[in-house]
Amino acid sequence: MPHRPPTIIDVAARAGVSKSLVSMVMRDDPGVSAARRAAVLAAAEELGYRPNRAAAILAGTRTRTVGIVVDDFRNPWFVPMLDGVRAALAPHGLRLTLADTQANAHLGTSPLDDLLALRVDGVLLAAEGVADSVVPPDTPVVVAGERVTVPAGLDVVASDEAAGGRLATDHLLALGHRHIVHVTGSGGPAAARRAAAVERMVASGSAPLVYGGGPTAESTGYEGTRRALAEHPETTAVFAANDVMAMGAIAAVRDAGLRVPEDVSVVGNDETPLASSPLLRLTTVDPHNDEVGRLAAERLVALLGVPASGTSPMRTLVAPSLVVRSTTAPPRG
């Protein structure tokens, strides 16, 4: 006969406490003393007991799970952000469940609704296109990152994308560039960077040149830069809205028979692992997305179990910084 898995009754017997007290410990009830909590957790560890999450959901208790909605797992922006989220959730023993807006798009369901169906205790929104979703008033939700639209009443933690756009453009202007192209995509972060870059170019007396392009970030960077160089051969610098676009921009510069940074300087945004690789050594804006993730998760933890108070939503901005590497230099001549 196969060995049955341990139950909450077994844990109670081993720890010498009641079944209800074990249940209180498993749902992290603050009414349990430190000594009894330690005894229950030690018994559970010895027996190899794991709480039945499905039963907890059916019973209406907390699942100790936080959901996060992201745009696309292929976007490297999410890597440091998720690191920050995990760092903030770990001390509280909270699990993290991810939903991608693209993965189940063929089903026509909202990733937020999918997470709520799993009875997550709270949600982090790190994606566009969820503003029309209905957020239950008893489910804490925090927005991570700049978004075009934000559901009413939600707290937002984001990098100061406009400041990042200014940092990149000012760096190129300080080097002496006056023919700067900005290649960009859609979405809240890109829109904020674009507005700031255009503002700085106009203030310097430069004509703002903005290009979009292909269906992916890399192809947008490549196609936008290729068109810009063909239509404006005087171009001496490119500011790409993210590091993947910058990689495409560098490829376009090289395919045009030019060199980076001798002929065209390139700046990215996001400080992804790509940027610091020996192959690229990209000058880029670091939006400190790990800090965005950490602060957003900490705010969500603070909201868990706290009834809506009717106070105004909080907006927290993280200051970016510029990382200068080998893809930028003064223009020749």
DATA-V527194 format. One line per field, one symbol per residue. psi: psi as a letter, one per 30 degrees, with the letter a starting at -180 (. if undefined). A space follows every 10 residues. Layout:
BEGIN
psi=???
END
This chain:
BEGIN
psi=kkkkkllfee eeeefhllee eeeeefghkf gkleeeeeee eeeeeefhkk kjeeeeeefg lkfhkklkkl ekffjfefee eeeeeeeefe fggklkkkkk feegfffglk feeeeefghl flkkjhllgg ffkkjkfgjk kkkjlklekk kkgkkkklli eeeeeeeeee eeeffgkfik kjklaaleee eeeeeeeeee eeffgkkkjk kabafleeee eeeeeeeeee fiffkfkkjk fleeeeeeee eeeefgglkk geekkkkakf hlfeefkfee hkklkjghfe eeeeeeeeee effkfjlkfg lkkkjkkkkl lkjkbggkll lk.
END
